[in-house]
Amino acid sequence: MASDRPPAALISENYRELQAQLHRERADYGEASEDWAPLVARIVRQNGVRALLDYGAGKQRLSAALRKLLPEPLAVDSYDPAIPDISRPPEPAEMVACIDVLEHVEPEFLDGVLDDLARVTSKVGFFTIATGPARKVLTDGRNAHLIQQPLSWWLPRLQARFRVARKSELEGGFWVLVKPLRAA
């Protein structure tokens, strides 16, 4: 069961610095969430969500796209440990969008990140996860997708923390709609 407090560490300092450098130097790094905005907007409407946390927000394009798609006000908080302005531990939100993030997590920190997602997801979560290699390579030579595992590998880890309400496999990955295991 997830605690109400964020875990001590969700990312190593070296990897945080590497990610910060990529966000600064590459305009195309950390922007995938924009493509998912129409589906996120639909989930927001269907669930009556008033507050959303963009977890691993990167360039924060999801927030801008949702403002265009949703006529009703939506409070969007952004969190990304590699972006100083949005690196503080996030507060829980009705909905959490975690788009193109989990495959980038250092394997030794994955349980902590998943526990933190469980901590901050109060009503519904929308997570996209790539299952194969990224086109981008980190400056240290590693593929940007540090975890390249199929849906069957991810599901038990997600189900230990969430009720998976819906899942959809795509070429190169999948998305899940999750609900907290605990009562909302």
LOKOLTOR-451341 format. One line per 10 residues: number of its first residue (from 1); their letters; for each residue x, y, z of N, C-alpha, C. Coordinates in steps of 0.05 Angstrom, whole numbers, plus 5000, padded with zeros to 4 digits. Each point is the difference from the previous one (the first is absolute). Last residue first. Layout:
N
NUM = a = X,Y,Z,X,Y,Z,X,Y,Z  ...
END
This chain:
184
184 = aarlpkvlvw = 4769,5119,4943,5006,5028,4993,4986,5018,5020  5038,4897,5016,4976,5015,4995,5007,5030,4996  5073,4927,4973,4987,5010,5024,4975,5015,4993  5054,4969,4932,4991,4977,5014,4985,5008,5025  5005,5064,4911,5014,4993,5025,4988,4974,5012  4998,5014,4894,4986,5012,5023,5015,4991,5025  5023,5009,4885,5001,4987,5026,4984,5016,5021  5024,4982,4889,4984,5017,5017,4998,4986,5026  5076,4991,4916,4981,4989,5020,4985,5023,5013  5063,4973,4904,4991,5019,5020,4981,4986,5019
174 = fggeleskra = 5089,4972,4929,4972,4997,5009,4993,5024,5018  5080,4963,4918,4993,5007,5027,4971,4995,5007  5044,4986,4912,5022,5012,5016,4994,5007,5028  4919,4990,4939,5026,4993,4989,5022,5014,5016  4915,4981,5055,5006,5015,4976,5026,4989,4988  4917,4973,5079,5026,4996,4988,5002,5015,4974  4939,5015,5091,4999,4999,4971,5029,4997,4990  4929,4995,5095,5027,5000,4989,4997,4998,4970  4941,5022,5100,5001,4996,4971,5029,5000,4991  4978,5000,5092,4972,5002,4990,4999,4995,4970
164 = vrfraqlrpl = 5066,4974,5086,5002,5008,4971,4972,4998,4989  5036,5019,5101,4981,4984,4985,5002,5009,4972  5085,5010,5069,4976,5012,4988,4981,4978,4990  5085,4982,5042,4995,5026,5011,4974,5013,4991  5036,4914,4973,5008,4999,5028,4992,5027,5013  4991,4987,4906,4978,4989,5015,5006,4997,5030  5068,5031,4939,4978,5019,5002,4977,4990,5018  5071,4942,4982,5011,5023,5016,4978,5021,5003  4982,4924,4946,5001,4993,5028,5010,5024,5018  4998,5015,4903,4974,4997,5014,5001,4992,5029
154 = wwslpqqilh = 5078,5008,4938,4990,5024,5014,4975,4995,5016  5038,4932,4944,5019,5006,5022,4990,5023,5017  4951,4974,4923,4999,4979,5019,5019,5004,5024  5001,5059,4924,4977,5005,5017,4999,4979,5022  5097,5009,4960,4973,4998,4989,4979,5006,5022  5101,5045,4997,4987,4975,5009,4971,5000,4988  5092,5061,5013,4987,4991,4975,4988,4972,5006  5049,5090,5052,4984,4976,5005,4985,4993,4974  5055,5074,4998,5016,4983,5018,4986,4974,5006  4997,5074,4920,4981,4983,5014,5017,4980,5017
144 = anrgdtlvkr = 5048,5058,4947,4984,5017,5018,4979,4984,5015  5094,4957,4969,4975,5007,4988,4983,5016,5020  5106,5005,5011,4977,4982,5004,4976,5009,4984  5086,5049,5004,4999,4977,4982,4977,4981,5003  5021,5087,5044,5019,4980,5011,4999,4974,4983  4943,5075,4982,5028,5009,4995,5020,4980,5011  4903,4964,4968,5010,5018,5020,5030,5007,4995  4926,4975,4924,5021,4987,5016,5009,5021,5020  4905,4982,4935,5020,5017,5013,5020,4984,5016  4923,4963,4958,5017,5009,4978,5024,5017,5011
134 = apgtaitffg = 4955,4920,5059,4994,5027,4990,5018,5006,4976  4967,4898,5033,5020,5021,5000,4989,5027,4990  4926,4936,5040,5024,4994,4984,5020,5023,5002  4912,5000,5040,5010,4973,5007,5026,4993,4985  4938,5092,5040,5013,4987,4976,5013,4974,5009  4915,5056,5046,5026,4987,5004,5010,4988,4974  4921,5070,5053,5009,4988,4975,5029,4990,5005  4909,5027,5066,5029,4996,4996,5005,4988,4973  4923,5049,5070,5003,4992,4972,5030,4999,4995  4926,4998,5090,5026,5005,4988,5000,4991,4971
124 = vkstvraldd = 4927,5031,5088,5006,4985,4976,5028,5008,4990  4968,5024,5090,4975,4991,4987,5006,4982,4975  5069,5038,5060,4977,4997,5018,4975,4989,4987  5114,5003,4992,4976,4995,4983,4976,4996,5019  5092,5013,5032,4988,5025,4989,4975,4996,4984  5050,4926,5041,4995,5020,5021,4985,5025,4989  5030,4931,4941,4977,4991,5016,4993,5021,5021  5076,5016,4950,4977,5003,4983,4974,4991,5015  5082,4985,5042,4993,5028,5001,4976,5006,4982  5035,4913,5000,4987,5006,5026,4992,5029,5002
114 = lvgdlfepev = 5048,4974,4924,4973,4989,5000,4985,5005,5026  5090,5026,4996,4984,5017,4983,4971,4989,4998  5063,4949,5048,4995,5025,5014,4982,5019,4983  5029,4919,4962,4981,4995,5021,4993,5025,5015  5068,5006,4933,4973,4995,4989,4979,4996,5022  5100,5014,5002,4982,5020,5012,4971,4995,4992  5076,4948,4967,5001,4998,5029,4982,5020,5015  5007,5000,4902,4988,4976,5011,5000,4998,5031  4996,5093,4947,5021,4981,5007,4988,4976,5013  4941,5057,4932,5008,4998,5028,5023,4981,5003
104 = helvdicavm = 4948,5019,4918,5025,5015,5004,5011,4998,5029  4917,4962,4970,5021,4985,4987,5027,5014,5002  4920,5041,5035,5009,4977,5016,5022,4984,4987  4957,5080,4957,5018,5005,5023,5011,4974,5011  4928,5030,4931,5027,4996,4990,5021,5006,5021  4913,5028,5037,5002,4994,4972,5029,4999,4991  4927,5007,5082,5028,4993,5000,5006,4989,4973  4918,5054,5060,5009,4992,4973,5030,4996,5002  4915,5004,5075,5028,5002,4994,5005,4990,4972  4912,5040,5066,5010,4985,4977,5030,5005,4998
94 = eapepprsid = 4958,5035,5075,4979,4982,4992,5009,4982,4977  5076,5034,5066,4980,5013,4981,4979,4979,4993  5089,5021,5078,4981,4983,4986,4981,5017,4983  5096,5041,5015,4977,4994,5017,4982,4981,4985  5110,5010,4982,4973,5008,4994,4980,4992,5021  5108,5028,5005,4982,4977,5001,4971,5008,4996  5073,5061,4953,4992,4994,5028,4982,4976,5000  5039,5043,4920,5012,4975,5011,4992,4995,5029  4987,5072,4925,4977,4982,5006,5010,4974,5014  5060,5072,4973,4975,5015,5007,4977,4982,5008
84 = piapdysdva = 5087,4963,4969,5000,5012,5026,4974,5014,5008  5014,4914,4940,4994,5028,4993,4998,5015,5026  5012,4905,4997,5023,5011,4984,4996,5029,4993  4934,4944,5047,5024,5004,5017,5024,5012,4985  4893,5014,4986,5021,4987,4986,5026,5004,5016  4885,5025,4998,5023,4990,5016,5020,4987,4981  4904,5070,5004,5020,4985,4985,5023,4992,5019  4887,5028,5000,5025,5002,5014,5020,4983,4984  4898,5047,4980,5021,4981,4992,5025,5007,5016  4886,5018,4998,5025,5006,5013,5021,4979,4993
74 = lpepllkrla = 4912,5034,4945,5013,4977,5011,5026,5009,5012  4898,5041,4957,5027,5004,5012,5010,4973,5012  4935,5002,4913,4998,5004,5029,5028,5003,5012  4991,4982,4907,4988,5026,5006,4998,5006,5030  5072,4938,4942,4979,4999,5020,4989,5028,5006  5071,4983,4935,4980,4979,4995,4976,5000,5020  5079,5059,5003,4986,5004,4974,4977,4981,4996  5055,4993,5077,4986,5026,5001,4985,5006,4974  5056,4923,5005,4974,4996,5014,4985,5027,5002  5088,5001,4964,4981,4987,4981,4972,4996,5014
64 = aslrqkgagy = 5071,5035,5052,4992,5019,4979,4979,4988,4981  5038,4944,5066,4984,5021,5012,4989,5020,4979  5062,4932,4974,4973,4990,5006,4982,5021,5011  5093,5015,4984,4983,5004,4977,4972,4990,5004  5089,5006,5053,4973,5009,5010,4981,5006,4977  5093,4961,5001,4996,5027,4990,4973,5012,5007  5025,4919,5057,5018,5009,4979,4995,5029,4992  4956,4937,5068,4987,5018,4981,5018,5010,4978  4987,4931,5078,5021,4997,4979,4993,5019,4977  4919,4989,5048,5023,4988,5015,5022,4993,4980
54 = dllarvgnqr = 4909,5064,5012,5016,4990,4978,5027,4991,5012  4898,5015,5044,5029,5001,5004,5013,4988,4975  4898,5047,5023,5017,4980,4987,5029,5005,5007  4888,5026,5027,5029,5005,5006,5016,4977,4989  4906,5003,4991,5004,5029,5002,5030,5007,5005  4930,4914,4958,5025,5008,5013,5003,5031,4999  4930,4928,4971,4995,5025,5015,5024,5010,5015  4991,4923,4937,5004,4996,5028,4995,5024,5017  4994,4999,4903,4985,4976,5009,5001,4996,5030  5052,5071,4960,4971,5005,4998,4984,4976,5011
44 = viravlpawd = 5093,4990,4995,4994,5022,5019,4970,5004,5000  5033,4943,4935,5000,4987,5027,4993,5020,5021  5011,5033,4913,4976,4983,5002,4998,4986,5027  5077,5050,4982,4977,5018,5003,4974,4984,5002  5079,4953,4980,5001,5009,5028,4975,5018,5005  5014,4973,4912,4991,4978,5017,4999,5008,5029  5034,5064,4939,4971,4994,4995,4989,4977,5017  5096,5022,5008,4981,5019,5012,4971,4995,4993  5087,4957,4972,4980,4985,5015,4978,5018,5011  5077,5033,4952,4986,4982,4982,4977,4985,5014
34 = esaegydare = 5060,5055,5049,4982,5017,4984,4983,4982,4981  5073,4966,5056,4973,5002,5012,4980,5015,4983  5098,4988,4983,4981,4980,4989,4972,5003,5010  5090,5049,5015,4976,5013,4989,4978,4981,4991  5098,4992,5034,4981,5007,5021,4975,5014,4990  5080,5007,4937,5002,4981,5023,4980,5010,5021  5023,5044,4915,4982,4978,4996,5000,4980,5023  5057,5078,4995,4973,5010,4999,4980,4977,4998  5100,5001,5044,4984,4988,4978,4971,5009,5001  5069,5029,5064,5014,5000,4974,4983,4989,4977
24 = rhlqaqlery = 4971,5006,5095,5010,5026,4992,5009,5000,4970  4972,4919,5040,4977,5018,4998,5009,5028,4991  5066,4936,5017,4985,4993,4976,4976,5018,4996  5052,5010,5079,5015,5008,4976,4984,4994,4974  4964,4970,5081,4999,5029,4999,5014,5011,4975  5008,4908,5020,4973,5006,4990,4997,5031,4997  5079,4969,5039,4999,4992,4972,4973,5007,4987  5011,5014,5093,5016,5019,4985,4999,4994,4970  4958,4939,5057,4985,5026,5001,5015,5021,4983  5043,4918,5015,4980,4998,4980,4982,5025,4998
14 = nesilaappr = 5067,4995,5068,5013,5000,4973,4979,4999,4978  4970,4994,5090,5009,5027,4993,5013,5001,4972  4924,4926,5020,5027,5006,5009,5008,5028,4991  4898,4969,5023,5019,5003,4977,5028,5005,5012  4925,4991,5056,4986,4990,4976,5018,4999,4976  5002,5004,5117,5014,5004,4974,4984,4987,4978  4964,5005,5089,5024,5017,5004,5013,5006,4973  4894,4983,5002,5024,4985,5007,5024,5019,5001  4903,5040,5023,5016,4992,4976,5024,4984,5009  4909,4999,5058,5023,5016,4996,5015,4991,4975
4 = dsam = 4923,4956,5037,4991,5027,4993,5023,5019,4994  5004,4891,4981,4999,5019,5022,4990,5027,4991  4977,4900,4957,5016,5024,4997,4996,5018,5025  4994,4890,4994,4983,5024,5000,5018,5025,5000
END
